[in-house]
Amino acid sequence: MKNISSKQLLQMSFWVLLSAITQAFSLTSFSVPSGIYPSGISGLSRLLSDILKTYFNYDLPYFYLYLVINVILAIIVFRHIGKLFTIFSLVQTVLVSLFASKFQALHILDDRLLMALFGGLINGFGVSLALTNGASSGGTDFLSVYFSNKFHRSMWDYVFAFNSTLIFVSGLLFGWETAAYSMIFQYTSNLIVNRMHTRYTHQAIIIVTRKPDEVINSILTNVRHGITRISAKGGYKGDDETMLYTVVNTFQTAEVVKYALEGDDKAFIETRDSKAVYGNYYQKPLD
């Protein structure tokens, strides 16, 4: 936290605020009016609120449940993930709860399918704004970030499994049509998050160069990742070459390629998706 500048804090605050506004807008103008359950803790909170109201005649607004559950999860993972990340995630959660309680629903669409699609898209975009700027929307994000840090792979498919279970329960209690539209909402939201949030996806980079020292120095001066150096020989002319191999987070790929070309503008570079990484791999920690 001590290395974070005032400018960075201001930028994070702006994106967290915009994230909260976007997510609250999705909830109040798409999810709630259409009776669709969103993903994660917001969906769980909505479901629990509806169960209390329908089966126990007790009206507890879902945004109160949303806030309480998120605070509990934040306390559980606080020691294992970045403090600044946790604080800003809680701020995002509080703001979503506040905005959701104050926003008036806007009548935008009548078709339930379109509401599910666009609501999910907007919700996923809002969540991604927080995740790509050093925070999250709390809830299952806390857990997925914790396990992603531990295993160096994306956990969003497991989050989707949790959401599918939530939808199954909502279908049993409130009808399968609602469950089906909720699935569309959640799938769209999850798709956007997976596309925008690349912290826990990886790419392998292979560089063939005659200037290995320059390339290695250029990369390691700017990006902290190990590089394997392998002697090679050109198949056409038989010239001596060096093949460099490294694995980086997807969002770092363009940066590493740039520095490699600064070391050798004639280097041959290939990138490919890496499904999972195990063992001694450096993951830049959350603040």
ZILINPE-V262365 format. One record per backbone hydrogen bond with DSSP energy under -1.0 kcal/mol. CO is the residue of the C=O (numbers start at 0). NH is the residue of the N-H. E is the energy in kcal/mol with one decimal. If there is no record, write none. Layout:
CO|NH|E ; CO|NH|E
This chain:
0|3|-1.6 ; 4|8|-2.2 ; 5|9|-2.2 ; 6|10|-2.3 ; 7|11|-2.7 ; 8|12|-2.3 ; 9|13|-2.2 ; 10|14|-2.3 ; 11|15|-2.5 ; 12|16|-2.3 ; 13|17|-2.5 ; 14|18|-2.5 ; 15|19|-2.4 ; 16|20|-2.3 ; 17|21|-2.5 ; 18|22|-2.6 ; 19|23|-2.6 ; 20|24|-2.2 ; 21|25|-2.0 ; 22|26|-2.1 ; 23|27|-2.7 ; 24|28|-2.3 ; 25|29|-1.3 ; 25|30|-2.3 ; 26|31|-3.0 ; 29|33|-1.2 ; 30|35|-2.1 ; 31|34|-1.1 ; 38|42|-1.2 ; 39|43|-2.2 ; 40|44|-2.8 ; 41|45|-2.0 ; 42|46|-2.5 ; 43|47|-2.7 ; 44|48|-2.4 ; 45|49|-2.4 ; 46|50|-2.4 ; 47|51|-2.4 ; 48|52|-2.0 ; 49|53|-2.9 ; 50|54|-2.6 ; 51|55|-1.0 ; 51|57|-2.3 ; 60|63|-1.3 ; 60|64|-1.0 ; 61|65|-2.6 ; 62|66|-1.6 ; 63|67|-2.3 ; 64|68|-2.6 ; 65|69|-1.6 ; 66|70|-2.1 ; 67|71|-2.1 ; 68|72|-2.2 ; 69|73|-2.4 ; 70|74|-2.0 ; 71|75|-1.6 ; 72|76|-2.0 ; 73|77|-1.2 ; 76|79|-1.8 ; 76|80|-1.3 ; 81|85|-2.3 ; 82|86|-2.7 ; 83|87|-2.7 ; 84|88|-2.0 ; 85|89|-2.3 ; 86|90|-2.2 ; 87|91|-2.3 ; 88|92|-2.2 ; 89|93|-2.7 ; 90|94|-2.5 ; 91|95|-2.4 ; 92|96|-2.3 ; 93|97|-2.5 ; 94|98|-3.3 ; 95|99|-2.8 ; 96|100|-1.3 ; 98|102|-3.4 ; 105|107|-1.1 ; 110|114|-2.0 ; 111|115|-2.1 ; 112|116|-2.3 ; 113|117|-2.9 ; 114|118|-2.0 ; 115|119|-1.9 ; 116|120|-2.1 ; 117|121|-2.5 ; 118|122|-2.4 ; 119|123|-2.7 ; 120|124|-2.0 ; 121|125|-2.3 ; 122|126|-2.5 ; 123|127|-2.3 ; 124|128|-1.9 ; 125|129|-1.2 ; 126|130|-2.2 ; 127|131|-2.6 ; 129|132|-1.3 ; 129|134|-2.5 ; 137|140|-2.3 ; 138|142|-1.1 ; 139|143|-3.0 ; 140|144|-2.7 ; 141|145|-2.1 ; 142|146|-2.5 ; 143|147|-2.3 ; 144|148|-2.5 ; 145|149|-1.5 ; 146|150|-2.5 ; 147|151|-2.0 ; 154|158|-1.6 ; 155|159|-2.1 ; 156|160|-1.5 ; 157|161|-2.0 ; 158|162|-2.4 ; 159|163|-2.3 ; 160|164|-1.9 ; 161|165|-2.1 ; 162|166|-2.2 ; 163|167|-2.3 ; 164|168|-2.1 ; 165|169|-2.2 ; 166|170|-2.4 ; 167|171|-2.1 ; 168|172|-2.0 ; 169|173|-3.1 ; 170|174|-1.6 ; 174|178|-1.4 ; 175|179|-2.3 ; 176|180|-2.1 ; 177|181|-2.2 ; 178|182|-2.2 ; 179|183|-1.7 ; 180|184|-2.3 ; 181|185|-2.8 ; 182|186|-2.7 ; 183|187|-2.3 ; 184|188|-2.2 ; 185|189|-2.9 ; 186|190|-2.3 ; 187|191|-1.9 ; 188|192|-2.1 ; 189|193|-2.4 ; 190|194|-1.8 ; 191|195|-2.4 ; 192|196|-2.9 ; 197|200|-1.2 ; 200|249|-2.4 ; 201|273|-2.4 ; 202|247|-2.4 ; 203|271|-2.1 ; 204|245|-1.9 ; 205|269|-2.7 ; 206|243|-3.3 ; 207|267|-2.6 ; 208|241|-2.0 ; 210|214|-2.2 ; 211|215|-2.9 ; 212|216|-2.4 ; 213|217|-2.2 ; 214|218|-2.3 ; 215|219|-2.9 ; 216|220|-1.7 ; 218|221|-1.3 ; 218|222|-3.1 ; 222|224|-1.4 ; 227|244|-2.4 ; 229|242|-3.4 ; 231|240|-2.9 ; 238|233|-3.3 ; 240|231|-2.5 ; 241|208|-2.6 ; 242|229|-2.7 ; 243|206|-2.8 ; 244|227|-3.1 ; 245|204|-3.3 ; 247|202|-2.6 ; 248|251|-2.1 ; 249|252|-1.4 ; 251|255|-2.5 ; 252|256|-2.6 ; 253|257|-2.0 ; 254|258|-2.1 ; 255|259|-2.4 ; 256|260|-2.3 ; 257|261|-1.4 ; 258|262|-1.4 ; 259|263|-1.9 ; 263|266|-1.7 ; 267|207|-3.2 ; 269|205|-3.0 ; 271|203|-2.9 ; 278|280|-1.6 ; 286|83|-1.4
